[in-house]
Amino acid sequence: MIHGLYVLAAVSIGAVGSLQPAINAAMSRILGSPFLAAVVSIAISLVFITLVWLAGSRGGGDLAQVPALPWWVVFGGVLGVFFVLGGVIVAPALGMGLFFVCLIAGQLLGSSLADHFGVFGLDVKPLTAIKLVGFGFVLLGAVLVEKGNA
């Protein structure tokens, strides 16, 4: 039951998240800069998550532990910038469907490698033949979506 709720949550996050590049691209057109649009989007995210953190958990956590974080956690924020800015620039050029099927293909590849090697403390989940077949279907989906755009 719990697993099914997580799957539903992931699908819902994906559905709602698919709107972000289109919204940010519209903001880019209005503001005249994809970089400024990314800054505004990320600033809104920072303000919102700060309010949620303060209200929902009464500010829980220990900010004094921030210096103890490993050096590589910085990449999480940097990757977020690439995701937002990439969506602003690439999604309008490719179209939302092709952008997201390519994004999913890349996420599947990266996450499968992360699982396979157990990076960042993840449990190792080896790459299997069936996972590779699934990845092949996602790539086939990207080709079909591209052909559908022609």
C-alpha positions as CSV (number, residue, x, y, z in Angstrom):
1,M,0.0,0.0,0.0
2,I,2.7,2.5,1.0
3,H,4.7,1.7,-2.1
4,G,1.7,2.4,-4.3
5,L,1.3,5.8,-2.6
6,Y,4.9,6.6,-3.3
7,V,4.4,5.7,-6.9
8,L,1.3,7.8,-7.1
9,A,3.2,10.7,-5.5
10,A,6.1,10.3,-7.9
11,V,3.7,10.4,-10.9
12,S,1.9,13.4,-9.5
13,I,5.2,15.2,-8.9
14,G,6.2,14.4,-12.5
15,A,2.9,15.7,-13.9
16,V,3.0,18.9,-11.9
17,G,6.7,19.3,-12.5
18,S,6.2,19.0,-16.3
19,L,4.7,22.5,-16.1
20,Q,7.8,24.2,-14.7
21,P,9.8,24.5,-17.9
22,A,6.8,26.0,-19.7
23,I,6.0,28.4,-16.9
24,N,9.7,29.4,-16.7
25,A,9.9,29.8,-20.5
26,A,7.0,32.2,-20.4
27,M,8.7,34.1,-17.6
28,S,11.8,34.2,-19.7
29,R,9.9,35.8,-22.6
30,I,8.4,38.4,-20.4
31,L,11.6,39.2,-18.5
32,G,13.7,39.0,-21.7
33,S,16.3,36.6,-20.2
34,P,16.4,32.9,-19.5
35,F,19.0,33.6,-16.8
36,L,16.8,36.1,-15.0
37,A,13.9,33.8,-15.2
38,A,15.9,31.0,-13.6
39,V,17.0,33.4,-10.9
40,V,13.4,34.4,-10.1
41,S,12.2,30.8,-10.2
42,I,14.9,29.6,-7.9
43,A,14.4,32.6,-5.6
44,I,10.6,31.8,-5.4
45,S,11.5,28.2,-4.6
46,L,13.9,29.3,-1.8
47,V,11.4,31.6,-0.2
48,F,8.6,29.0,-0.4
49,I,10.7,26.1,1.0
50,T,12.0,28.3,3.8
51,L,8.5,29.1,4.8
52,V,7.4,25.4,4.6
53,W,10.5,24.5,6.6
54,L,9.9,27.0,9.3
55,A,6.1,26.4,9.5
56,G,6.0,22.6,9.1
57,S,8.9,21.5,11.2
58,R,9.2,24.5,13.4
59,G,12.6,25.0,11.9
60,G,13.8,21.5,12.8
61,G,17.3,20.4,11.9
62,D,20.6,21.7,12.9
63,L,22.1,24.5,10.9
64,A,25.3,24.2,12.9
65,Q,25.9,20.9,11.0
66,V,26.1,22.7,7.6
67,P,29.9,23.0,7.7
68,A,30.0,19.2,8.3
69,L,28.4,18.4,5.0
70,P,30.6,16.7,2.4
71,W,32.0,19.0,-0.3
72,W,30.0,17.4,-3.0
73,V,26.6,18.4,-1.7
74,V,27.1,21.7,-3.5
75,F,26.5,19.9,-6.7
76,G,22.8,19.3,-5.7
77,G,22.2,23.0,-5.9
78,V,24.3,23.5,-9.0
79,L,22.4,20.6,-10.7
80,G,19.1,22.3,-9.8
81,V,20.3,25.4,-11.6
82,F,21.0,23.4,-14.7
83,F,17.6,21.7,-14.5
84,V,15.8,25.0,-14.2
85,L,17.9,26.9,-16.8
86,G,18.0,23.9,-19.1
87,G,14.2,23.7,-19.0
88,V,13.9,27.4,-19.8
89,I,16.2,27.2,-22.8
90,V,15.8,23.6,-24.2
91,A,12.1,22.8,-23.6
92,P,10.8,25.5,-25.9
93,A,13.3,24.6,-28.6
94,L,12.4,20.8,-28.5
95,G,8.8,21.0,-27.4
96,M,7.7,19.8,-24.1
97,G,7.1,16.1,-25.1
98,L,10.5,15.5,-26.6
99,F,12.2,17.6,-23.8
100,F,10.7,15.4,-21.1
101,V,11.2,12.0,-22.8
102,C,14.9,13.0,-23.3
103,L,15.0,14.2,-19.7
104,I,13.5,11.0,-18.5
105,A,16.0,9.0,-20.6
106,G,18.9,10.9,-19.0
107,Q,17.4,10.6,-15.5
108,L,17.0,6.9,-16.0
109,L,20.5,6.5,-17.3
110,G,22.0,8.6,-14.5
111,S,19.9,7.1,-11.7
112,S,20.6,3.5,-12.9
113,L,24.3,4.2,-12.8
114,A,23.9,5.8,-9.3
115,D,22.0,2.7,-8.1
116,H,24.5,0.3,-9.7
117,F,27.5,1.9,-8.0
118,G,25.7,3.0,-4.8
119,V,26.9,6.5,-5.0
120,F,26.3,9.0,-2.2
121,G,25.4,6.3,0.2
122,L,22.6,4.7,-1.9
123,D,22.0,0.9,-1.6
124,V,23.6,-0.9,-4.5
125,K,21.0,-2.0,-7.0
126,P,22.8,-3.6,-9.9
127,L,22.1,-2.9,-13.5
128,T,20.2,-5.8,-15.0
129,A,19.2,-7.0,-18.4
130,I,15.6,-6.1,-17.8
131,K,16.5,-2.6,-16.7
132,L,18.5,-2.2,-19.9
133,V,15.5,-3.3,-21.9
134,G,13.4,-0.7,-20.1
135,F,16.0,1.9,-20.9
136,G,15.9,0.8,-24.5
137,F,12.1,1.4,-24.6
138,V,12.5,4.9,-23.1
139,L,15.0,5.6,-25.9
140,L,12.6,4.2,-28.5
141,G,10.0,6.5,-27.0
142,A,12.3,9.5,-27.5
143,V,12.8,8.5,-31.2
144,L,9.0,8.1,-31.7
145,V,8.2,11.4,-30.0
146,E,10.8,13.1,-32.3
147,K,9.3,11.4,-35.4
148,G,5.9,12.7,-34.2
149,N,7.2,16.2,-34.2
150,A,8.4,16.0,-37.9
